Amino acid sequence: MSTIIEQAAAPKLTAKDFASNQEVKWCPGCGDYSILKQVQTVFPDFGVPKEDIVFISGIGCAARFTYYMDTYGMHSIHGRAAAIASGVKALNPALSVWLVSGDGDAFSIGGNHFIHLMRKNFDINYLVFNNQIYGLTKGQYSPTSEKGKVAKSTPYGSVEEPFNPSELALGAKCSFVSRSLDRDPKHMQMVLKRANDHKGTSFVEIYQNCPVFNDGTFFAYSEKETKKEQAIFLEHGKPLVFGNTEEKGIRLDGTRPVIVDLKENGNSVNDLWIHDEHDKTKAHIIASFFDTTYDDVHFPRPFGVIYAEDRPTYEEGMQNQIDELVARKGKPSLDKILSGDKTWTIM
Amino acid sequence: MESVIDSPAGHETALINAESIVIRFSGDSGDGMQLTGTQFTDTAAFLGNDLSTFPEFPAEIRAPIGTTAGVSGFQVHFGSKEIYTPGDEYDVLVAMNAAALKVDLARLKPRGIIITNTAGFDKKNLSLAGYPEGVNPLEDGSLDDFTVHKIDVTKFTKECLAGSGLGMKEIERSKNMFVLGLLFWMFDEPMDYTINFITEKFAKKQDIADANIKTLKAGWNFGDHTEIFTTRFHVAPAKLPKGVYRNISGNHATAIGLVAASELSGLPLFLGSYPITPASDVLHELSKYKTSNVKTFQAEDEIAAICSAIGASYAGGLGVTTTSGPGMSLKTEAIGLATILEIPLLIINIQRGGPSTGLPTKTEQSDLLQAMFGRHGEGPLPVIAASSPADCFNTVLEAARIAIEHMTPVICLTDGYIANGSEPWRFPAAADLKPINVNFVTEPNGPDGTFLPYKRDERLVRPWVKPGTKGLMHRIGGLEKQAETGNVSYDAKNHEKMTWLRHDKVEKIADSIPLAKAESGNQSGKLVVLGWGSTAGAIKTAVRELIAEGHDVAHVHLRYLNPFPKNLGELLKGYDKVLIPEMNCGQLLQLIRAKYLVPAAGLSKMQGLPYTTSELKNKILELLK
């Protein structure tokens, strides 16, 4: 009771309360600044005490994020943040655990931990700042760089296909798959809130501009001139509409997405594909239509919550099993454990 | 001493009182030799014998049937005296097939007893074992120096279970019980323990339980009623210290050592592990103790295993990871992280033959230098090693104490030999175990209410703060830290300072560990045998026998390998000669020579097998000349 009163009386935190005393050292113009700002802006709304929040990051420009949040945090080693965060959450499920990675950290060196975290479904929020390049090591192509990427280590272009992160996450049974971008603060705040509300592993891919090594890669989805044509913003229960004047829609013809012109006769918004976050089959199509060829039709890039599913978390499963065992068997004394079942006495 | 007794069947058998006996149960991987050996061992333990076991099995789960590659052995040495090794050579060899005889005959004592299942010596088995066409060792006189009992165990088992309703496969599977029953008769041991075991194990499969018990008794009766066996043996109880005992393997001792560490520190235990031979049993065993504040996590790989444990320690638990050589290599980077973070963490390496996949089911001590130095950068860590199956308990508990009280990862070494081997253990009472001090900091420790995560105490230990502690939010990481504040610092002088601080912190652990001393022999003299880890039993036996024979030899055994006990150099310099036997090319030897500049001699063995007493005695005698 007293706790409740005390909490109610505590003044609401502000974005500033979440800023640590460390100088932020990303390059000028880096998209990470915006992400940091949005996170610090929305966190007070979550109502979680600062001491109950833990940030775990790996290695890369994005991973420095941890040092800039006035919460608990660990800046760990390359690719392993997901595994470390799993241990934190397993030991103390009461903590609000956030992971910050870049595309190399999450999908390349940390690829194995990424997929297994998704599958296990710890209640952890995983923010991946995807800039499609290795920044901290000064400009090599990454596992999300487009095929043919000319970078330091690929002067003649890369020869491999990139990952489609949402598709990867869905394939790994992620229970919350979303995408946002650094240059759309409002959208990012919305997605961060949804991620925080979701119980289970929330994967938030954030397109992030690297002004030094990959400038403008995502401008097509953020700048006024192209945004409406190239991006589609998903809302649960709403039709898939995009275009400069919202004149285009996406309809499903069986399992095949089709772009229709709503200005043409007979095409009604009522016939469009209505976004259902809980439909996994459709989520797979949404996640992949932009990089799949359908008779050379170019599909827009989806942003928002692609998929959300309610499913028990790992730490719940772990704790429930323990509680059930304790209820059924009780806790043995240490003496009982030391002696085991079979003993004999030497007189 | 020999006495003649009348058996119930009326035929005369000699009952020989033996001081100690070594039996080797040997057969195909599917013949159930591990179970047979374990049952025999447990019964001997209940009768008060001291003992030591050595299970030895192939890396393949089912190697080609009947071949020498598929031979699985279980050696037990039990006696009325103190037993420290599974024995150099055996008195009795149970060979369930031709391959088993071929592999294990070499270490049978002269005039030893061979019990064979003749069904395993048919044309096909002889050929699979690699005997030339037409050669059968049971028939060609090559075993004339031994006492050979040729028994068609398979046939007797089938006859015994005819009409049991069981399929031929299940009937054949019971043949090990026939042998066990016969051995119980031969060694004057009751069947009760095994009957209880079978009844419990097959509580839900009554027909299988009945069949096994019937076959067990048939084996006993076979010994009792046929006049093939003229000799039985009796091994009197050992004069062990008074108390309550249990039998324990190293991996089980490791698991309950971890549970005890959790209870004694009050910290929840978290094991992050990935299956690997011979470490998996710790994960299996610990998974049974979930009601004791234990969480076990089978991670996606070795790296995730240690990283999850680091996360758990960071969150305020006792994080542990268990592995063997190849897994240890994969964890290396994360060990570096835990070293610079300065958080408690237990890394348990159950060593096996290496490098690479090497000999997964065989033992070796070749990861000592990896434990000492296997990190990038200067990454000093405490390293300790267990010396026997039961000692794994004490060692793990001590590792946990050092990790928690000194805020450091600790590498704890055991090996396949003691992990799978077992011995009687006079287990302690919980009340007699020393609590482990845990001091979670909840108040600021810096000026103006600030918190300094790397401010150290007089032992150079930094404070441990659990996330969730109000007002002490701070960030730690793998980048070099400014002394005290823990903020990222690339300052050159600061890095050197921090490097030395981490070094000195580990060195200071020497203040809280026992001094080294000779556990056998004099505290100075002609020759000391310095050992570490699982060689303890063989060295102790060899040294004590030589002392009894009048030689000036001593045995010092190390649990603490980093830091060494403070007096170790001084102690070693009190002997004319130092011999360091290891199951590697001389790793402790290098450390001792480098640190103390003593002209120590080494003895190496890398055969996947522990030292025999005679190998050690020969080397010691050579040096004493």
Chai-1 contact restraints between the chains, C-beta under 6 A:
chainA,res_idxA,chainB,res_idxB,connection_type,confidence,min_distance_angstrom,max_distance_angstrom,comment,restraint_id
A,K50,B,M473,contact,1.0,0.0,6.0,A-B,restraint_1
A,E51,B,G468,contact,1.0,0.0,6.0,A-B,restraint_2
A,E51,B,T469,contact,1.0,0.0,6.0,A-B,restraint_3
A,E51,B,K470,contact,1.0,0.0,6.0,A-B,restraint_4
A,E51,B,M473,contact,1.0,0.0,6.0,A-B,restraint_5
A,D52,B,G468,contact,1.0,0.0,6.0,A-B,restraint_6
A,V54,B,P467,contact,1.0,0.0,6.0,A-B,restraint_7
A,T66,B,R475,contact,1.0,0.0,6.0,A-B,restraint_8
A,Y67,B,R475,contact,1.0,0.0,6.0,A-B,restraint_9
A,D70,B,M473,contact,1.0,0.0,6.0,A-B,restraint_10
A,T71,B,M473,contact,1.0,0.0,6.0,A-B,restraint_11
A,Y72,B,P467,contact,1.0,0.0,6.0,A-B,restraint_12
A,Y72,B,M473,contact,1.0,0.0,6.0,A-B,restraint_13
A,G73,B,R475,contact,1.0,0.0,6.0,A-B,restraint_14
A,M74,B,Y314,contact,1.0,0.0,6.0,A-B,restraint_15
A,M74,B,I476,contact,1.0,0.0,6.0,A-B,restraint_16
A,H75,B,G477,contact,1.0,0.0,6.0,A-B,restraint_17
A,S76,B,L337,contact,1.0,0.0,6.0,A-B,restraint_18
A,I77,B,E333,contact,1.0,0.0,6.0,A-B,restraint_19
A,I77,B,L337,contact,1.0,0.0,6.0,A-B,restraint_20
A,I77,B,G478,contact,1.0,0.0,6.0,A-B,restraint_21
A,R80,B,C307,contact,1.0,0.0,6.0,A-B,restraint_22
A,A83,B,A304,contact,1.0,0.0,6.0,A-B,restraint_23
A,A83,B,C307,contact,1.0,0.0,6.0,A-B,restraint_24
A,A83,B,S308,contact,1.0,0.0,6.0,A-B,restraint_25
A,I84,B,C307,contact,1.0,0.0,6.0,A-B,restraint_26
A,I84,B,I310,contact,1.0,0.0,6.0,A-B,restraint_27
A,I84,B,G311,contact,1.0,0.0,6.0,A-B,restraint_28
A,S86,B,S308,contact,1.0,0.0,6.0,A-B,restraint_29
A,G87,B,S308,contact,1.0,0.0,6.0,A-B,restraint_30
A,G87,B,A309,contact,1.0,0.0,6.0,A-B,restraint_31
A,G87,B,G311,contact,1.0,0.0,6.0,A-B,restraint_32
A,G87,B,A312,contact,1.0,0.0,6.0,A-B,restraint_33
A,V88,B,G311,contact,1.0,0.0,6.0,A-B,restraint_34
A,V88,B,A315,contact,1.0,0.0,6.0,A-B,restraint_35
A,A90,B,K295,contact,1.0,0.0,6.0,A-B,restraint_36
A,L91,B,F270,contact,1.0,0.0,6.0,A-B,restraint_37
A,L91,B,A312,contact,1.0,0.0,6.0,A-B,restraint_38
A,L91,B,A315,contact,1.0,0.0,6.0,A-B,restraint_39
A,L91,B,G317,contact,1.0,0.0,6.0,A-B,restraint_40
A,N92,B,A315,contact,1.0,0.0,6.0,A-B,restraint_41
A,L95,B,P467,contact,1.0,0.0,6.0,A-B,restraint_42
A,N112,B,E300,contact,1.0,0.0,6.0,A-B,restraint_43
A,H113,B,A304,contact,1.0,0.0,6.0,A-B,restraint_44
A,H116,B,E300,contact,1.0,0.0,6.0,A-B,restraint_45
A,I322,B,K290,contact,1.0,0.0,6.0,A-B,restraint_46
A,L325,B,K290,contact,1.0,0.0,6.0,A-B,restraint_47
A,L325,B,T291,contact,1.0,0.0,6.0,A-B,restraint_48
A,V326,B,T291,contact,1.0,0.0,6.0,A-B,restraint_49
A,K329,B,T291,contact,1.0,0.0,6.0,A-B,restraint_50
A,K331,B,T291,contact,1.0,0.0,6.0,A-B,restraint_51
A,L334,B,E263,contact,1.0,0.0,6.0,A-B,restraint_52
A,L334,B,A430,contact,1.0,0.0,6.0,A-B,restraint_53
A,D335,B,A430,contact,1.0,0.0,6.0,A-B,restraint_54
A,I337,B,I256,contact,1.0,0.0,6.0,A-B,restraint_55
A,I337,B,V259,contact,1.0,0.0,6.0,A-B,restraint_56
A,L338,B,F427,contact,1.0,0.0,6.0,A-B,restraint_57
A,G340,B,R246,contact,1.0,0.0,6.0,A-B,restraint_58
A,T343,B,V244,contact,1.0,0.0,6.0,A-B,restraint_59
A,T343,B,R246,contact,1.0,0.0,6.0,A-B,restraint_60
A,W344,B,F46,contact,1.0,0.0,6.0,A-B,restraint_61
A,W344,B,Y245,contact,1.0,0.0,6.0,A-B,restraint_62
A,T345,B,V244,contact,1.0,0.0,6.0,A-B,restraint_63
A,I346,B,G48,contact,1.0,0.0,6.0,A-B,restraint_64
A,I346,B,L240,contact,1.0,0.0,6.0,A-B,restraint_65
A,I346,B,K242,contact,1.0,0.0,6.0,A-B,restraint_66
